[in-house]
Amino acid sequence: MTQTDREQMRAYFDDYASAEWDRLERDISGRVSLEVHRQFLRRFVQAGDRVLEIGAGPGRFTQELIELGATIAVTDFSPIQLELNRQRHADSPSVESWEILDVCDTSKYSDGEFDAVVVYGGPLSYVFEDVDEALKGLFRIVRPGGVVVASVMSLLGTWRHLREEALMMPEIFGDEANDAILRTGDLRFIGGPHICQMYRATEVTRLVDRCGGEVLAMSASNWASLEKQDSLVSLETNPERWKRFLEHEVEFCGEPGALDGGTHLLFAARSVSVN
């Protein structure tokens, strides 16, 4: 990952500003994804845990961590995003600090300093060839038995969700660039303001293995909710049926056949040096 890549990523999220808060509310698939993320997080973070949150943005999951009873060190690569988080949560005694942090450099923290590290929103998707270094650093700073809970962008799920746009890519960027993206998940082949690395579920497992860890659980960010969203509009107005739909969606997102079906891949992992 070059310095130019880093600065481009920082500028993108500085410009994105408060839209990051709205991203998981503006449509049904976003609201379902938010619930899947919440339920997944609750499996691995307990009241009293000290948590490092990386890529916290304006604080969607900072709020969730507060409600879970955790103590949080909030970090982000974007000073604009970090300031928005501070504004939202300045009065919370659960947040101990706000700091600028590059996920590739966690050297300021001691070995085993945190009970958990939460890396939602895809920070690991923005470090490209430095991802191994980043994940090894995260494993280092969680206590023995501690968990890294993260998400990355999904290659197959994004292709499925944005199928019409994806099918136009060969005409816009050429067949070779399109094939390279589908083969590698690397959006640097086409450039643009938003570049990232998209993953298959098998690639996430291999990444964790390479870094000396084991995957405890994985989930798609959404699955059935990406298709025919109009049919879900009326369902969302029925609280009981909507609750049941969300329960089913959360369960099915964790099935092996559904892992690659969402816009993001969620995973929880820990170092294999601890049993």
C-alpha positions as CSV (number, residue, x, y, z in Angstrom):
1,M,0.0,0.0,0.0
2,T,1.5,3.3,-1.1
3,Q,1.4,6.6,0.7
4,T,-0.8,7.8,-2.2
5,D,-3.2,5.0,-1.5
6,R,-3.4,6.0,2.1
7,E,-3.9,9.7,1.4
8,Q,-6.6,8.8,-1.2
9,M,-8.4,6.7,1.4
10,R,-8.2,9.4,4.0
11,A,-9.5,12.0,1.6
12,Y,-12.4,9.8,0.6
13,F,-13.6,9.3,4.2
14,D,-13.0,12.9,5.1
15,D,-15.3,13.9,2.2
16,Y,-17.8,11.1,3.1
17,A,-18.2,12.7,6.5
18,S,-21.6,12.1,8.2
19,A,-22.9,10.0,5.2
20,E,-21.0,7.1,6.9
21,W,-23.6,7.3,9.7
22,D,-26.5,7.2,7.3
23,R,-25.0,4.3,5.2
24,L,-26.6,1.6,7.3
25,E,-30.0,3.3,7.6
26,R,-30.9,4.6,4.2
27,D,-32.4,1.4,2.7
28,I,-33.6,-2.0,3.8
29,S,-30.5,-3.8,2.9
30,G,-28.5,-1.3,5.0
31,R,-30.8,-1.7,8.0
32,V,-30.6,-5.5,7.8
33,S,-26.8,-5.3,7.5
34,L,-26.7,-3.1,10.6
35,E,-28.7,-5.8,12.6
36,V,-26.5,-8.6,11.4
37,H,-23.4,-6.6,12.4
38,R,-24.9,-5.9,15.8
39,Q,-25.9,-9.5,16.5
40,F,-22.4,-10.8,15.4
41,L,-20.7,-8.2,17.7
42,R,-22.8,-9.3,20.7
43,R,-21.5,-12.8,20.4
44,F,-17.9,-11.7,21.1
45,V,-17.9,-8.6,23.2
46,Q,-19.0,-8.7,26.8
47,A,-19.8,-6.1,29.5
48,G,-16.6,-4.9,31.1
49,D,-14.4,-5.6,28.1
50,R,-11.8,-3.0,27.1
51,V,-12.2,-2.7,23.3
52,L,-10.1,-1.0,20.7
53,E,-12.3,0.2,17.9
54,I,-10.5,0.8,14.6
55,G,-12.2,2.7,11.7
56,A,-15.0,3.7,14.1
57,G,-16.3,6.4,11.8
58,P,-19.0,8.6,13.3
59,G,-19.8,5.9,15.8
60,R,-22.5,3.5,14.7
61,F,-20.8,0.6,16.5
62,T,-19.3,2.8,19.2
63,Q,-22.8,3.3,20.4
64,E,-23.4,-0.5,20.2
65,L,-20.2,-1.1,22.3
66,I,-21.4,1.5,24.8
67,E,-24.7,-0.3,25.1
68,L,-22.9,-3.6,25.6
69,G,-21.1,-2.1,28.6
70,A,-17.6,-2.1,27.1
71,T,-14.9,0.5,27.6
72,I,-13.8,1.8,24.2
73,A,-10.6,3.4,22.8
74,V,-12.0,4.9,19.6
75,T,-9.8,5.3,16.5
76,D,-10.1,6.2,12.9
77,F,-7.8,7.1,10.0
78,S,-9.9,10.1,9.1
79,P,-9.8,13.2,11.4
80,I,-13.2,14.2,10.1
81,Q,-14.8,10.9,11.0
82,L,-13.0,10.9,14.4
83,E,-14.3,14.3,15.2
84,L,-17.9,13.3,14.3
85,N,-17.5,10.4,16.7
86,R,-16.3,12.6,19.4
87,Q,-19.2,15.0,19.0
88,R,-21.7,12.1,19.3
89,H,-20.1,10.4,22.2
90,A,-18.3,13.1,24.1
91,D,-20.6,12.7,27.2
92,S,-20.1,8.9,27.4
93,P,-17.9,7.7,30.2
94,S,-17.5,4.5,28.3
95,V,-15.2,6.1,25.7
96,E,-11.7,6.6,27.2
97,S,-10.0,8.2,24.2
98,W,-10.2,9.3,20.5
99,E,-7.1,8.9,18.4
100,I,-6.0,8.9,14.8
101,L,-4.8,5.4,13.9
102,D,-3.6,3.5,10.8
103,V,-4.7,-0.1,11.1
104,C,-1.3,-1.1,9.8
105,D,0.5,0.4,12.8
106,T,-0.7,-0.6,16.2
107,S,2.8,-0.4,17.7
108,K,1.7,2.2,20.3
109,Y,-0.3,-0.5,22.1
110,S,1.2,-3.2,24.4
111,D,0.9,-6.9,23.9
112,G,-2.5,-8.2,25.2
113,E,-3.7,-4.7,26.1
114,F,-7.3,-5.2,24.9
115,D,-10.0,-7.8,25.5
116,A,-11.2,-7.4,21.9
117,V,-10.5,-5.3,18.8
118,V,-13.4,-4.3,16.6
119,V,-12.5,-3.5,12.9
120,Y,-16.0,-3.0,11.3
121,G,-16.6,-1.0,8.1
122,G,-13.7,-2.6,6.2
123,P,-10.4,-1.0,7.3
124,L,-8.6,-4.2,6.4
125,S,-10.0,-3.9,2.9
126,Y,-8.0,-0.6,2.4
127,V,-4.5,-1.9,3.2
128,F,-4.1,-4.2,0.2
129,E,-0.7,-6.1,0.4
130,D,-0.2,-4.8,4.0
131,V,-3.1,-6.8,5.3
132,D,-1.0,-9.6,6.9
133,E,1.0,-7.1,8.8
134,A,-2.1,-5.3,10.0
135,L,-3.9,-8.5,11.2
136,K,-0.8,-9.8,13.0
137,G,-0.7,-6.5,14.8
138,L,-4.3,-6.9,15.9
139,F,-3.7,-10.4,17.2
140,R,-0.7,-9.1,19.2
141,I,-2.6,-6.5,21.1
142,V,-5.6,-8.7,22.3
143,R,-5.2,-10.6,25.5
144,P,-4.8,-14.4,25.5
145,G,-8.2,-15.7,24.2
146,G,-9.1,-12.2,23.0
147,V,-11.0,-11.8,19.7
148,V,-10.6,-9.7,16.6
149,V,-14.0,-8.9,15.2
150,A,-13.8,-7.5,11.7
151,S,-15.4,-7.0,8.3
152,V,-14.1,-6.8,4.8
153,M,-15.7,-6.0,1.5
154,S,-17.2,-9.0,-0.3
155,L,-16.2,-9.6,-3.9
156,L,-19.0,-12.0,-4.9
157,G,-21.7,-10.3,-2.8
158,T,-20.9,-6.9,-4.2
159,W,-20.9,-8.2,-7.7
160,R,-24.3,-9.7,-7.1
161,H,-25.7,-6.6,-5.4
162,L,-24.4,-4.2,-8.1
163,R,-24.9,-6.6,-11.0
164,E,-26.1,-4.0,-13.5
165,E,-23.1,-1.7,-12.8
166,A,-20.7,-4.6,-12.7
167,L,-21.9,-5.8,-16.1
168,M,-21.1,-2.4,-17.6
169,M,-17.5,-2.5,-16.3
170,P,-16.0,-4.3,-19.4
171,E,-17.4,-1.6,-21.6
172,I,-16.0,1.2,-19.4
173,F,-12.7,-0.1,-18.3
174,G,-12.0,-3.0,-20.7
175,D,-12.3,-6.8,-20.4
176,E,-8.8,-7.2,-19.0
177,A,-9.3,-4.8,-16.1
178,N,-12.7,-6.3,-15.4
179,D,-11.3,-9.9,-15.4
180,A,-8.4,-8.8,-13.1
181,I,-10.9,-7.3,-10.5
182,L,-13.0,-10.5,-10.5
183,R,-9.9,-12.6,-10.2
184,T,-8.2,-10.6,-7.4
185,G,-10.8,-8.3,-5.9
186,D,-8.4,-5.3,-6.2
187,L,-10.2,-2.2,-7.4
188,R,-6.9,-0.4,-8.1
189,F,-7.1,-2.0,-11.5
190,I,-9.7,0.7,-12.4
191,G,-8.8,3.5,-9.9
192,G,-11.3,6.1,-8.9
193,P,-12.0,7.9,-5.6
194,H,-12.9,4.6,-3.8
195,I,-10.4,1.9,-4.1
196,C,-10.4,-1.2,-1.9
197,Q,-9.7,-4.9,-1.7
198,M,-12.7,-7.2,-1.9
199,Y,-12.5,-10.8,-0.6
200,R,-14.0,-14.2,-1.0
201,A,-14.8,-16.1,2.2
202,T,-12.0,-18.6,1.5
203,E,-9.5,-15.8,1.2
204,V,-10.5,-14.5,4.6
205,T,-9.8,-18.0,6.1
206,R,-6.4,-18.1,4.4
207,L,-5.6,-14.7,5.6
208,V,-6.3,-15.6,9.2
209,D,-4.4,-18.8,8.9
210,R,-1.3,-17.0,7.5
211,C,-1.3,-14.6,10.4
212,G,-1.3,-17.3,13.0
213,G,-5.0,-17.3,13.9
214,E,-8.1,-19.3,13.6
215,V,-11.6,-18.2,12.5
216,L,-14.2,-18.6,15.2
217,A,-17.2,-17.5,13.1
218,M,-18.0,-15.9,9.8
219,S,-21.1,-14.2,8.4
220,A,-22.3,-12.4,5.4
221,S,-23.5,-8.9,6.1
222,N,-26.9,-9.7,4.5
223,W,-28.2,-12.3,2.1
224,A,-31.9,-12.6,1.3
225,S,-32.3,-8.8,1.9
226,L,-30.2,-8.0,-1.2
227,E,-32.8,-9.4,-3.5
228,K,-36.2,-7.8,-4.4
229,Q,-36.1,-5.3,-1.7
230,D,-39.5,-3.9,-2.6
231,S,-41.1,-7.0,-1.3
232,L,-39.6,-6.3,2.1
233,V,-41.1,-2.8,2.5
234,S,-44.5,-3.9,3.7
235,L,-42.8,-6.6,5.8
236,E,-40.8,-4.0,7.7
237,T,-44.0,-2.3,8.8
238,N,-45.1,-5.5,10.6
239,P,-42.9,-5.6,13.8
240,E,-43.5,-9.2,14.6
241,R,-42.9,-10.5,11.1
242,W,-40.0,-8.2,10.6
243,K,-38.4,-9.5,13.8
244,R,-38.8,-13.1,12.6
245,F,-37.3,-12.2,9.2
246,L,-34.3,-10.6,10.8
247,E,-33.8,-13.7,13.1
248,H,-33.8,-15.9,10.0
249,E,-31.6,-13.6,8.0
250,V,-29.0,-13.4,10.8
251,E,-29.0,-17.2,11.1
252,F,-28.8,-17.9,7.4
253,C,-26.0,-15.3,6.8
254,G,-23.7,-17.6,8.8
255,E,-24.4,-20.6,6.6
256,P,-21.4,-21.7,4.5
257,G,-23.4,-21.3,1.3
258,A,-24.4,-17.7,2.1
259,L,-21.1,-16.3,3.3
260,D,-20.1,-14.8,0.0
261,G,-23.6,-13.5,-0.6
262,G,-23.5,-10.1,1.2
263,T,-21.8,-6.8,0.6
264,H,-19.4,-7.5,3.5
265,L,-17.9,-10.5,5.1
266,L,-17.8,-10.5,8.9
267,F,-15.4,-12.7,10.8
268,A,-14.2,-13.3,14.4
269,A,-10.7,-14.7,14.9
270,R,-8.1,-15.3,17.6
271,S,-4.5,-16.3,17.8
272,V,-4.0,-20.1,17.7
273,S,-1.3,-19.7,20.3
274,V,-4.2,-19.6,22.8
275,N,-6.5,-22.6,23.2
